[in-house]
Amino acid sequence: MQLLLVDDEERFLSTTSKFLTQKGLKVFTATSGADALEILMKEDK
């Protein structure tokens, strides 16, 4: 399973991403909506 986390607080993204990765998820992080859209477009191929 893949998950995209979007938040402007990098500390939250880092901590949450590490936790979810340990649970077996593939986690992508973005600090803005524009960054999230870029990730979605890149990973959707």
mmCIF file of the N, C-alpha and C atoms, coordinates in Angstrom:
data_MODEL
# 
_entry.id   MODEL 
# 
loop_
_atom_site.group_PDB 
_atom_site.id 
_atom_site.type_symbol 
_atom_site.label_atom_id 
_atom_site.label_alt_id 
_atom_site.label_comp_id 
_atom_site.label_asym_id 
_atom_site.label_entity_id 
_atom_site.label_seq_id 
_atom_site.pdbx_PDB_ins_code 
_atom_site.Cartn_x 
_atom_site.Cartn_y 
_atom_site.Cartn_z 
_atom_site.occupancy 
_atom_site.B_iso_or_equiv 
_atom_site.pdbx_formal_charge 
_atom_site.auth_seq_id 
_atom_site.auth_comp_id 
_atom_site.auth_asym_id 
_atom_site.auth_atom_id 
_atom_site.pdbx_PDB_model_num 
ATOM 1   N N  . MET A 1 1  ? 0.846  -1.175 0.000   1.00 0.00 ? 1  MET A N  1 
ATOM 2   C CA . MET A 1 1  ? 0.000  0.000  0.000   1.00 0.00 ? 1  MET A CA 1 
ATOM 3   C C  . MET A 1 1  ? 0.890  1.236  0.000   1.00 0.00 ? 1  MET A C  1 
ATOM 4   N N  . GLN A 1 2  ? 0.437  2.265  -0.696  1.00 0.00 ? 2  GLN A N  1 
ATOM 5   C CA . GLN A 1 2  ? 1.153  3.527  -0.772  1.00 0.00 ? 2  GLN A CA 1 
ATOM 6   C C  . GLN A 1 2  ? 0.320  4.636  -0.151  1.00 0.00 ? 2  GLN A C  1 
ATOM 7   N N  . LEU A 1 3  ? 1.029  5.604  0.422   1.00 0.00 ? 3  LEU A N  1 
ATOM 8   C CA . LEU A 1 3  ? 0.356  6.706  1.087   1.00 0.00 ? 3  LEU A CA 1 
ATOM 9   C C  . LEU A 1 3  ? 1.113  7.996  0.809   1.00 0.00 ? 3  LEU A C  1 
ATOM 10  N N  . LEU A 1 4  ? 0.376  9.064  0.539   1.00 0.00 ? 4  LEU A N  1 
ATOM 11  C CA . LEU A 1 4  ? 0.975  10.375 0.340   1.00 0.00 ? 4  LEU A CA 1 
ATOM 12  C C  . LEU A 1 4  ? 0.550  11.273 1.497   1.00 0.00 ? 4  LEU A C  1 
ATOM 13  N N  . LEU A 1 5  ? 1.529  11.738 2.244   1.00 0.00 ? 5  LEU A N  1 
ATOM 14  C CA . LEU A 1 5  ? 1.280  12.664 3.357   1.00 0.00 ? 5  LEU A CA 1 
ATOM 15  C C  . LEU A 1 5  ? 1.629  14.077 2.906   1.00 0.00 ? 5  LEU A C  1 
ATOM 16  N N  . VAL A 1 6  ? 0.734  15.007 3.158   1.00 0.00 ? 6  VAL A N  1 
ATOM 17  C CA . VAL A 1 6  ? 0.974  16.401 2.790   1.00 0.00 ? 6  VAL A CA 1 
ATOM 18  C C  . VAL A 1 6  ? 0.762  17.263 4.026   1.00 0.00 ? 6  VAL A C  1 
ATOM 19  N N  . ASP A 1 7  ? 1.802  17.990 4.397   1.00 0.00 ? 7  ASP A N  1 
ATOM 20  C CA . ASP A 1 7  ? 1.719  18.892 5.549   1.00 0.00 ? 7  ASP A CA 1 
ATOM 21  C C  . ASP A 1 7  ? 2.878  19.876 5.456   1.00 0.00 ? 7  ASP A C  1 
ATOM 22  N N  . ASP A 1 8  ? 2.687  21.068 5.975   1.00 0.00 ? 8  ASP A N  1 
ATOM 23  C CA . ASP A 1 8  ? 3.759  22.062 5.912   1.00 0.00 ? 8  ASP A CA 1 
ATOM 24  C C  . ASP A 1 8  ? 4.751  21.940 7.067   1.00 0.00 ? 8  ASP A C  1 
ATOM 25  N N  . GLU A 1 9  ? 4.516  21.021 7.975   1.00 0.00 ? 9  GLU A N  1 
ATOM 26  C CA . GLU A 1 9  ? 5.439  20.805 9.093   1.00 0.00 ? 9  GLU A CA 1 
ATOM 27  C C  . GLU A 1 9  ? 6.305  19.578 8.816   1.00 0.00 ? 9  GLU A C  1 
ATOM 28  N N  . GLU A 1 10 ? 7.559  19.829 8.460   1.00 0.00 ? 10 GLU A N  1 
ATOM 29  C CA . GLU A 1 10 ? 8.457  18.746 8.077   1.00 0.00 ? 10 GLU A CA 1 
ATOM 30  C C  . GLU A 1 10 ? 8.710  17.762 9.218   1.00 0.00 ? 10 GLU A C  1 
ATOM 31  N N  . ARG A 1 11 ? 8.714  18.246 10.433  1.00 0.00 ? 11 ARG A N  1 
ATOM 32  C CA . ARG A 1 11 ? 8.933  17.363 11.587  1.00 0.00 ? 11 ARG A CA 1 
ATOM 33  C C  . ARG A 1 11 ? 7.808  16.319 11.692  1.00 0.00 ? 11 ARG A C  1 
ATOM 34  N N  . PHE A 1 12 ? 6.580  16.760 11.501  1.00 0.00 ? 12 PHE A N  1 
ATOM 35  C CA . PHE A 1 12 ? 5.436  15.852 11.513  1.00 0.00 ? 12 PHE A CA 1 
ATOM 36  C C  . PHE A 1 12 ? 5.558  14.827 10.384  1.00 0.00 ? 12 PHE A C  1 
ATOM 37  N N  . LEU A 1 13 ? 5.902  15.303 9.181   1.00 0.00 ? 13 LEU A N  1 
ATOM 38  C CA . LEU A 1 13 ? 6.047  14.400 8.047   1.00 0.00 ? 13 LEU A CA 1 
ATOM 39  C C  . LEU A 1 13 ? 7.119  13.349 8.300   1.00 0.00 ? 13 LEU A C  1 
ATOM 40  N N  . SER A 1 14 ? 8.231  13.773 8.834   1.00 0.00 ? 14 SER A N  1 
ATOM 41  C CA . SER A 1 14 ? 9.329  12.847 9.096   1.00 0.00 ? 14 SER A CA 1 
ATOM 42  C C  . SER A 1 14 ? 8.943  11.778 10.108  1.00 0.00 ? 14 SER A C  1 
ATOM 43  N N  . THR A 1 15 ? 8.394  12.197 11.220  1.00 0.00 ? 15 THR A N  1 
ATOM 44  C CA . THR A 1 15 ? 8.015  11.261 12.282  1.00 0.00 ? 15 THR A CA 1 
ATOM 45  C C  . THR A 1 15 ? 6.933  10.295 11.810  1.00 0.00 ? 15 THR A C  1 
ATOM 46  N N  . THR A 1 16 ? 5.904  10.823 11.181  1.00 0.00 ? 16 THR A N  1 
ATOM 47  C CA . THR A 1 16 ? 4.795  9.994  10.723  1.00 0.00 ? 16 THR A CA 1 
ATOM 48  C C  . THR A 1 16 ? 5.242  9.045  9.616   1.00 0.00 ? 16 THR A C  1 
ATOM 49  N N  . SER A 1 17 ? 6.069  9.536  8.720   1.00 0.00 ? 17 SER A N  1 
ATOM 50  C CA . SER A 1 17 ? 6.575  8.715  7.628   1.00 0.00 ? 17 SER A CA 1 
ATOM 51  C C  . SER A 1 17 ? 7.393  7.538  8.156   1.00 0.00 ? 17 SER A C  1 
ATOM 52  N N  . LYS A 1 18 ? 8.258  7.794  9.112   1.00 0.00 ? 18 LYS A N  1 
ATOM 53  C CA . LYS A 1 18 ? 9.068  6.716  9.699   1.00 0.00 ? 18 LYS A CA 1 
ATOM 54  C C  . LYS A 1 18 ? 8.180  5.663  10.345  1.00 0.00 ? 18 LYS A C  1 
ATOM 55  N N  . PHE A 1 19 ? 7.188  6.093  11.087  1.00 0.00 ? 19 PHE A N  1 
ATOM 56  C CA . PHE A 1 19 ? 6.278  5.168  11.761  1.00 0.00 ? 19 PHE A CA 1 
ATOM 57  C C  . PHE A 1 19 ? 5.530  4.299  10.745  1.00 0.00 ? 19 PHE A C  1 
ATOM 58  N N  . LEU A 1 20 ? 4.970  4.931  9.725   1.00 0.00 ? 20 LEU A N  1 
ATOM 59  C CA . LEU A 1 20 ? 4.185  4.192  8.734   1.00 0.00 ? 20 LEU A CA 1 
ATOM 60  C C  . LEU A 1 20 ? 5.059  3.270  7.877   1.00 0.00 ? 20 LEU A C  1 
ATOM 61  N N  . THR A 1 21 ? 6.283  3.696  7.603   1.00 0.00 ? 21 THR A N  1 
ATOM 62  C CA . THR A 1 21 ? 7.210  2.843  6.861   1.00 0.00 ? 21 THR A CA 1 
ATOM 63  C C  . THR A 1 21 ? 7.526  1.581  7.663   1.00 0.00 ? 21 THR A C  1 
ATOM 64  N N  . GLN A 1 22 ? 7.699  1.725  8.962   1.00 0.00 ? 22 GLN A N  1 
ATOM 65  C CA . GLN A 1 22 ? 7.946  0.570  9.823   1.00 0.00 ? 22 GLN A CA 1 
ATOM 66  C C  . GLN A 1 22 ? 6.759  -0.384 9.831   1.00 0.00 ? 22 GLN A C  1 
ATOM 67  N N  . LYS A 1 23 ? 5.578  0.129  9.562   1.00 0.00 ? 23 LYS A N  1 
ATOM 68  C CA . LYS A 1 23 ? 4.361  -0.694 9.507   1.00 0.00 ? 23 LYS A CA 1 
ATOM 69  C C  . LYS A 1 23 ? 4.161  -1.334 8.130   1.00 0.00 ? 23 LYS A C  1 
ATOM 70  N N  . GLY A 1 24 ? 5.085  -1.077 7.199   1.00 0.00 ? 24 GLY A N  1 
ATOM 71  C CA . GLY A 1 24 ? 5.040  -1.723 5.898   1.00 0.00 ? 24 GLY A CA 1 
ATOM 72  C C  . GLY A 1 24 ? 4.454  -0.923 4.759   1.00 0.00 ? 24 GLY A C  1 
ATOM 73  N N  . LEU A 1 25 ? 4.172  0.355  4.986   1.00 0.00 ? 25 LEU A N  1 
ATOM 74  C CA . LEU A 1 25 ? 3.617  1.196  3.934   1.00 0.00 ? 25 LEU A CA 1 
ATOM 75  C C  . LEU A 1 25 ? 4.730  1.891  3.151   1.00 0.00 ? 25 LEU A C  1 
ATOM 76  N N  . LYS A 1 26 ? 4.486  2.134  1.888   1.00 0.00 ? 26 LYS A N  1 
ATOM 77  C CA . LYS A 1 26 ? 5.382  2.971  1.089   1.00 0.00 ? 26 LYS A CA 1 
ATOM 78  C C  . LYS A 1 26 ? 4.845  4.390  1.214   1.00 0.00 ? 26 LYS A C  1 
ATOM 79  N N  . VAL A 1 27 ? 5.642  5.281  1.783   1.00 0.00 ? 27 VAL A N  1 
ATOM 80  C CA . VAL A 1 27 ? 5.172  6.624  2.121   1.00 0.00 ? 27 VAL A CA 1 
ATOM 81  C C  . VAL A 1 27 ? 5.905  7.681  1.297   1.00 0.00 ? 27 VAL A C  1 
ATOM 82  N N  . PHE A 1 28 ? 5.122  8.562  0.711   1.00 0.00 ? 28 PHE A N  1 
ATOM 83  C CA . PHE A 1 28 ? 5.644  9.741  0.030   1.00 0.00 ? 28 PHE A CA 1 
ATOM 84  C C  . PHE A 1 28 ? 5.233  10.948 0.862   1.00 0.00 ? 28 PHE A C  1 
ATOM 85  N N  . THR A 1 29 ? 6.081  11.963 0.885   1.00 0.00 ? 29 THR A N  1 
ATOM 86  C CA . THR A 1 29 ? 5.753  13.161 1.650   1.00 0.00 ? 29 THR A CA 1 
ATOM 87  C C  . THR A 1 29 ? 5.898  14.402 0.771   1.00 0.00 ? 29 THR A C  1 
ATOM 88  N N  . ALA A 1 30 ? 5.070  15.385 1.055   1.00 0.00 ? 30 ALA A N  1 
ATOM 89  C CA . ALA A 1 30 ? 5.120  16.666 0.357   1.00 0.00 ? 30 ALA A CA 1 
ATOM 90  C C  . ALA A 1 30 ? 4.782  17.771 1.353   1.00 0.00 ? 30 ALA A C  1 
ATOM 91  N N  . THR A 1 31 ? 5.414  18.916 1.153   1.00 0.00 ? 31 THR A N  1 
ATOM 92  C CA . THR A 1 31 ? 5.173  20.038 2.065   1.00 0.00 ? 31 THR A CA 1 
ATOM 93  C C  . THR A 1 31 ? 4.219  21.073 1.478   1.00 0.00 ? 31 THR A C  1 
ATOM 94  N N  . SER A 1 32 ? 3.730  20.814 0.267   1.00 0.00 ? 32 SER A N  1 
ATOM 95  C CA . SER A 1 32 ? 2.757  21.734 -0.344  1.00 0.00 ? 32 SER A CA 1 
ATOM 96  C C  . SER A 1 32 ? 1.872  20.969 -1.316  1.00 0.00 ? 32 SER A C  1 
ATOM 97  N N  . GLY A 1 33 ? 0.783  21.590 -1.682  1.00 0.00 ? 33 GLY A N  1 
ATOM 98  C CA . GLY A 1 33 ? -0.113 20.987 -2.654  1.00 0.00 ? 33 GLY A CA 1 
ATOM 99  C C  . GLY A 1 33 ? 0.563  20.789 -4.006  1.00 0.00 ? 33 GLY A C  1 
ATOM 100 N N  . ALA A 1 34 ? 1.367  21.774 -4.407  1.00 0.00 ? 34 ALA A N  1 
ATOM 101 C CA . ALA A 1 34 ? 2.065  21.686 -5.692  1.00 0.00 ? 34 ALA A CA 1 
ATOM 102 C C  . ALA A 1 34 ? 3.036  20.500 -5.693  1.00 0.00 ? 34 ALA A C  1 
ATOM 103 N N  . ASP A 1 35 ? 3.754  20.329 -4.588  1.00 0.00 ? 35 ASP A N  1 
ATOM 104 C CA . ASP A 1 35 ? 4.678  19.190 -4.474  1.00 0.00 ? 35 ASP A CA 1 
ATOM 105 C C  . ASP A 1 35 ? 3.915  17.869 -4.503  1.00 0.00 ? 35 ASP A C  1 
ATOM 106 N N  . ALA A 1 36 ? 2.766  17.837 -3.852  1.00 0.00 ? 36 ALA A N  1 
ATOM 107 C CA . ALA A 1 36 ? 1.950  16.623 -3.828  1.00 0.00 ? 36 ALA A CA 1 
ATOM 108 C C  . ALA A 1 36 ? 1.484  16.263 -5.236  1.00 0.00 ? 36 ALA A C  1 
ATOM 109 N N  . LEU A 1 37 ? 1.059  17.256 -6.001  1.00 0.00 ? 37 LEU A N  1 
ATOM 110 C CA . LEU A 1 37 ? 0.620  16.994 -7.376  1.00 0.00 ? 37 LEU A CA 1 
ATOM 111 C C  . LEU A 1 37 ? 1.759  16.463 -8.233  1.00 0.00 ? 37 LEU A C  1 
ATOM 112 N N  . GLU A 1 38 ? 2.953  17.003 -8.040  1.00 0.00 ? 38 GLU A N  1 
ATOM 113 C CA . GLU A 1 38 ? 4.124  16.513 -8.775  1.00 0.00 ? 38 GLU A CA 1 
ATOM 114 C C  . GLU A 1 38 ? 4.379  15.041 -8.468  1.00 0.00 ? 38 GLU A C  1 
ATOM 115 N N  . ILE A 1 39 ? 4.310  14.682 -7.211  1.00 0.00 ? 39 ILE A N  1 
ATOM 116 C CA . ILE A 1 39 ? 4.516  13.292 -6.800  1.00 0.00 ? 39 ILE A CA 1 
ATOM 117 C C  . ILE A 1 39 ? 3.449  12.394 -7.409  1.00 0.00 ? 39 ILE A C  1 
ATOM 118 N N  . LEU A 1 40 ? 2.206  12.825 -7.352  1.00 0.00 ? 40 LEU A N  1 
ATOM 119 C CA . LEU A 1 40 ? 1.116  12.035 -7.918  1.00 0.00 ? 40 LEU A CA 1 
ATOM 120 C C  . LEU A 1 40 ? 1.308  11.818 -9.427  1.00 0.00 ? 40 LEU A C  1 
ATOM 121 N N  . MET A 1 41 ? 1.692  12.837 -10.129 1.00 0.00 ? 41 MET A N  1 
ATOM 122 C CA . MET A 1 41 ? 1.896  12.717 -11.566 1.00 0.00 ? 41 MET A CA 1 
ATOM 123 C C  . MET A 1 41 ? 3.072  11.792 -11.882 1.00 0.00 ? 41 MET A C  1 
ATOM 124 N N  . LYS A 1 42 ? 4.117  11.893 -11.096 1.00 0.00 ? 42 LYS A N  1 
ATOM 125 C CA . LYS A 1 42 ? 5.307  11.066 -11.306 1.00 0.00 ? 42 LYS A CA 1 
ATOM 126 C C  . LYS A 1 42 ? 5.027  9.599  -10.985 1.00 0.00 ? 42 LYS A C  1 
ATOM 127 N N  . GLU A 1 43 ? 4.338  9.339  -9.902  1.00 0.00 ? 43 GLU A N  1 
ATOM 128 C CA . GLU A 1 43 ? 4.100  7.975  -9.446  1.00 0.00 ? 43 GLU A CA 1 
ATOM 129 C C  . GLU A 1 43 ? 2.935  7.297  -10.167 1.00 0.00 ? 43 GLU A C  1 
ATOM 130 N N  . ASP A 1 44 ? 2.111  8.055  -10.861 1.00 0.00 ? 44 ASP A N  1 
ATOM 131 C CA . ASP A 1 44 ? 0.957  7.488  -11.541 1.00 0.00 ? 44 ASP A CA 1 
ATOM 132 C C  . ASP A 1 44 ? 1.332  6.802  -12.845 1.00 0.00 ? 44 ASP A C  1 
ATOM 133 N N  . LYS A 1 45 ? 2.545  6.953  -13.291 1.00 0.00 ? 45 LYS A N  1 
ATOM 134 C CA . LYS A 1 45 ? 2.977  6.373  -14.573 1.00 0.00 ? 45 LYS A CA 1 
ATOM 135 C C  . LYS A 1 45 ? 3.264  4.914  -14.471 1.00 0.00 ? 45 LYS A C  1 
# 
